[in-house]
């Protein structure tokens, strides 16, 4: 396996010990890793995405890292935090915001050209 290369996107919550072990192994293999918790979107995670005839593009940025979506090697999905609305929103607006986040960010993640295993 070549050192470095395209990154792995690890989609999980911050306190997932199993994902921590996966990330440690990837780090030891010197595979770039970006950890993402969808529950942090849009407060702490930003998304710039595009759909075009050549595929999905854009960038996801967390507090510590960013990843070019067209360059993601694979995605490890394990028990992420559910999408959450801003507490200042009323109930109806909050439900709408959660659904928009789920379909927006979730749709981009589902469309990634990453390998599935």
Secondary structure, 3 states (H helix, E strand, C coil): CCCCCCCEEEEECCCCHHHHHHHHHHHHCCCCEEEECHHHECCCEEEEEEEECCEEEEEEECCCCEEEHHHCCEEEEECCCCCCCCCCCCHHHHHHHHHHHHHHHHHHHHCCCCECC
